């Protein structure tokens, strides 16, 4: 069961990462104000975060496919998601109300799901 959760998180991260690299405005639309999402520097940062998520997803998916331990990838993803929560909270008053809650909930949920499966994700 826990490896299925890891697979789900990794596939979601894969989609988010690839999407951010190709069309950075999509994930930015969930997080920041529209005028900020159009700025080249903001789009650059969205692509960089997309690369991070893509790397974490590929690492986890590769480990799962090869039957290798995946726990380190799960922990790394949880730390990245927790960082997104911290960044969102730090900029809370500057973010659109609905968007800040959306990102805070999505990132918190992913971090908590990863934390919940971490102890058992490499058990047979």
Rosetta silent file (secondary structure, phi, psi, omega in degrees, C-alpha in Angstrom):
SEQUENCE: XXXXXXXXXXXXXXXXXXXXXXXXXXXXXXXXXXXXXXXXXXXXXXXXXXXXXXXXXXXXXXXXXXXXXXXXXXXXXXXXXXXXXXXXXXXXXXXXXXXXXXXXXXXXXXXXXXXXXXXXXXXX
SCORE:     score description
SCORE:     0.000 S_00000001
   1 L     0.000  -43.558 -176.170    0.000    0.000    0.000 S_00000001
   2 H   -68.376  -32.642  177.238    2.717    2.512    0.912 S_00000001
   3 H   -68.956  -29.286  175.064    4.561    1.942   -2.376 S_00000001
   4 H   -67.138  -39.139  176.895    1.290    2.704   -4.178 S_00000001
   5 H   -65.265  -43.215  177.712    1.114    6.027   -2.306 S_00000001
   6 H   -59.631  -42.423  178.313    4.742    6.714   -3.238 S_00000001
   7 H   -61.149  -44.937  179.206    3.865    5.957   -6.869 S_00000001
   8 H   -62.191  -44.235  178.363    0.914    8.359   -6.741 S_00000001
   9 H   -63.674  -43.525 -178.391    2.974   11.149   -5.230 S_00000001
  10 H   -64.452  -41.194  178.899    5.769   10.582   -7.754 S_00000001
  11 H   -66.134  -39.224  175.410    3.372   10.633  -10.715 S_00000001
  12 H   -62.914  -41.940  178.795    1.786   13.860   -9.429 S_00000001
  13 H   -66.255  -37.390  177.663    5.229   15.371   -8.994 S_00000001
  14 H   -61.027  -47.396  178.823    6.197   14.214  -12.505 S_00000001
  15 H   -63.369  -44.000  179.525    3.179   15.969  -13.996 S_00000001
  16 H   -63.855  -45.445 -178.759    3.742   19.122  -11.986 S_00000001
  17 H   -63.735  -47.495  179.026    7.450   19.226  -12.810 S_00000001
  18 H   -63.748  -41.837  178.282    7.009   18.628  -16.528 S_00000001
  19 H   -61.017  -41.533 -179.378    4.150   21.108  -16.636 S_00000001
  20 H   -67.629  -34.602  177.957    6.202   23.787  -14.909 S_00000001
  21 H   -69.166  -42.615 -175.701    9.088   23.333  -17.317 S_00000001
  22 H   -81.465  -43.832 -176.266    6.904   23.492  -20.424 S_00000001
  23 L  -136.101   77.882 -174.016    4.228   25.950  -19.259 S_00000001
  24 H   -60.547  -20.170  178.930    5.358   27.703  -16.068 S_00000001
  25 H   -67.082  -24.349 -179.246    2.227   29.832  -15.972 S_00000001
  26 H   -65.339  -56.693  178.197    0.115   26.796  -15.049 S_00000001
  27 H   -68.383  -30.654  177.734    1.585   26.092  -11.613 S_00000001
  28 H   -63.744  -32.536  178.477    2.142   29.798  -11.041 S_00000001
  29 H   -62.661  -21.144  175.863   -1.580   30.309  -11.561 S_00000001
  30 H   -84.848  -16.679 -166.070   -2.140   28.241   -8.433 S_00000001
  31 H  -116.327  -46.768 -171.215    0.327   30.184   -6.341 S_00000001
  32 L  -119.474  171.824  178.521    0.874   33.843   -7.154 S_00000001
  33 L   -65.575  152.247 -176.800   -1.049   36.822   -8.497 S_00000001
  34 H   -55.536  -42.679 -179.170   -1.614   36.940  -12.243 S_00000001
  35 H   -65.253  -32.638  176.636    0.668   39.936  -12.742 S_00000001
  36 H   -72.048  -35.952 -178.341    3.456   38.109  -10.897 S_00000001
  37 H   -65.898  -21.464 -179.798    2.915   34.942  -12.951 S_00000001
  38 L   -87.638  -10.763 -177.424    3.663   36.884  -16.142 S_00000001
  39 L   -73.269  135.300 -179.579    7.054   38.165  -14.967 S_00000001
  40 H   -57.741  -39.074 -179.293   10.042   36.471  -16.640 S_00000001
  41 H   -66.772  -37.038  178.241   11.904   36.072  -13.337 S_00000001
  42 H   -67.565  -40.716  179.315    8.908   34.395  -11.725 S_00000001
  43 H   -65.157  -36.596  176.083    8.557   32.052  -14.693 S_00000001
  44 H   -59.778  -46.794 -179.971   12.266   31.228  -14.382 S_00000001
  45 H   -65.734  -35.361  177.095   11.771   30.222  -10.752 S_00000001
  46 H   -64.179  -41.146  177.572    8.725   28.136  -11.670 S_00000001
  47 H   -65.223  -39.834  178.362   10.804   26.253  -14.231 S_00000001
  48 H   -62.216  -43.965  176.318   13.557   25.716  -11.660 S_00000001
  49 H   -64.843  -34.172  175.855   11.028   24.278   -9.205 S_00000001
  50 H   -62.369  -41.376  176.616    9.690   22.152  -12.046 S_00000001
  51 H   -62.110  -39.851  176.561   13.167   20.741  -12.574 S_00000001
  52 H   -60.292  -49.537 -178.028   13.358   19.936   -8.870 S_00000001
  53 H   -65.999  -37.205  178.326   10.037   18.115   -8.948 S_00000001
  54 H   -64.261  -43.088  178.716   10.935   16.287  -12.140 S_00000001
  55 H   -63.414  -44.429  178.541   14.224   15.085  -10.628 S_00000001
  56 H   -63.358  -40.178  179.087   12.509   13.900   -7.435 S_00000001
  57 H   -65.397  -46.685 -178.702    9.823   12.117   -9.449 S_00000001
  58 H   -64.487  -37.848  176.812   12.303   10.388  -11.746 S_00000001
  59 H   -62.442  -47.500 -179.664   14.409    9.285   -8.788 S_00000001
  60 H   -66.376  -44.275 -179.589   11.422    7.800   -6.977 S_00000001
  61 H   -65.840  -39.297  177.332    9.965    6.192  -10.109 S_00000001
  62 H   -63.429  -42.892  178.424   13.334    4.756  -11.078 S_00000001
  63 H   -64.843  -43.146  178.191   13.828    3.277   -7.625 S_00000001
  64 H   -61.271  -45.664 -177.400   10.322    1.807   -7.647 S_00000001
  65 H   -64.377  -34.638 -178.104   10.790    0.301  -11.113 S_00000001
  66 H   -88.643   -3.195 -177.621   14.130   -1.254  -10.161 S_00000001
  67 L    70.574   22.377  178.460   12.883   -2.548   -6.821 S_00000001
  68 L   -91.057  164.156  176.958   15.447   -0.423   -5.008 S_00000001
  69 L   -57.975  140.389 -176.309   14.871    1.469   -1.751 S_00000001
  70 L  -117.980   -6.848 -173.063   12.761    4.565   -2.289 S_00000001
  71 H   -55.995  -41.739 -179.108   12.717    6.017    1.219 S_00000001
  72 H   -63.059  -37.005  177.299   15.404    8.639    0.570 S_00000001
  73 H   -67.562  -38.139  178.959   13.433    9.935   -2.436 S_00000001
  74 H   -65.115  -44.272  179.268   10.255   10.078   -0.360 S_00000001
  75 H   -64.564  -43.815  179.219   12.001   12.033    2.397 S_00000001
  76 H   -60.309  -41.095  177.482   13.586   14.416   -0.130 S_00000001
  77 H   -65.583  -40.049  178.393   10.171   15.075   -1.665 S_00000001
  78 H   -63.328  -39.856  178.429    8.612   15.660    1.744 S_00000001
  79 H   -65.743  -42.124  177.989   11.333   18.176    2.590 S_00000001
  80 H   -61.827  -43.817  179.405   10.790   19.958   -0.741 S_00000001
  81 H   -66.354  -39.367  176.653    7.028   20.092   -0.130 S_00000001
  82 H   -63.278  -36.716  175.429    7.544   21.334    3.416 S_00000001
  83 H   -62.363  -37.629  176.662    9.789   24.040    1.961 S_00000001
  84 H   -64.358  -37.880  177.691    6.948   25.063   -0.340 S_00000001
  85 H   -65.126  -46.554  179.891    4.666   25.357    2.693 S_00000001
  86 H   -60.952  -44.107  178.842    7.215   27.473    4.561 S_00000001
  87 H   -62.472  -39.700  179.115    7.706   29.715    1.509 S_00000001
  88 H   -65.369  -45.011  179.438    3.939   30.101    1.138 S_00000001
  89 H   -64.860  -38.406 -179.985    3.463   30.992    4.793 S_00000001
  90 H   -63.881  -31.554 -179.577    6.380   33.459    4.636 S_00000001
  91 L  -103.735   12.996 -170.845    4.701   35.277    1.729 S_00000001
  92 H   -44.199  -52.704 -173.286    1.151   34.687    2.996 S_00000001
  93 H   -72.176  -11.254  179.998   -0.047   38.289    3.087 S_00000001
  94 H   -99.282   -2.362 -177.525    1.289   38.943   -0.424 S_00000001
  95 L  -102.822  149.134  175.772   -0.506   36.020   -2.065 S_00000001
  96 L   -59.674  138.914 -172.137   -4.075   35.923   -3.328 S_00000001
  97 H   -50.569  -56.091 -177.005   -6.309   34.480   -0.620 S_00000001
  98 H   -65.707  -37.563 -177.250   -7.635   31.373   -2.425 S_00000001
  99 H   -68.020  -40.336 -179.708   -4.296   30.621   -4.039 S_00000001
 100 H   -63.661  -38.018  178.578   -2.316   30.677   -0.831 S_00000001
 101 H   -69.204  -38.831  179.436   -4.719   28.185    0.721 S_00000001
 102 H   -60.014  -51.556 -178.381   -4.632   25.965   -2.352 S_00000001
 103 H   -67.497  -42.401  179.413   -0.849   25.696   -2.374 S_00000001
 104 H   -59.543  -41.841 -179.751   -0.582   25.421    1.411 S_00000001
 105 H   -71.091  -44.283 -179.988   -3.076   22.546    1.441 S_00000001
 106 H   -63.402  -48.250 -178.307   -1.614   20.718   -1.569 S_00000001
 107 H   -67.513  -40.159  177.379    1.979   20.978   -0.380 S_00000001
 108 H   -63.672  -43.143  179.897    1.063   20.120    3.226 S_00000001
 109 H   -61.885  -43.164  178.639   -0.956   17.135    2.067 S_00000001
 110 H   -65.108  -43.085  179.102    1.891   15.815   -0.064 S_00000001
 111 H   -64.113  -42.081  179.708    4.415   16.302    2.745 S_00000001
 112 H   -68.540  -38.827  177.478    2.145   14.596    5.285 S_00000001
 113 H   -63.011  -43.950  178.375    1.380   11.689    2.937 S_00000001
 114 H   -63.395  -42.671  178.838    5.091   11.177    2.345 S_00000001
 115 H   -62.976  -36.081 -178.692    5.811   11.356    6.063 S_00000001
 116 H   -68.304  -36.335 -176.818    3.091    8.797    6.750 S_00000001
 117 H   -92.287  -13.406 -176.279    4.460    6.232    4.288 S_00000001
 118 H   -52.433  -47.354 -176.815    8.175    6.832    4.886 S_00000001
 119 L   -61.653  -26.900 -173.635    8.580    4.256    7.684 S_00000001
 120 L  -115.294    3.732 -171.030    7.064    1.449    5.627 S_00000001
 121 L   -70.231  -19.783  179.644    7.788    2.338    1.993 S_00000001
 122 L  -105.957    6.024  176.098   10.722   -0.055    1.629 S_00000001
 123 L   -77.608  144.315  178.427    9.169   -3.016    3.421 S_00000001
 124 L   -66.234    0.000    0.000    8.248   -5.980    1.237 S_00000001
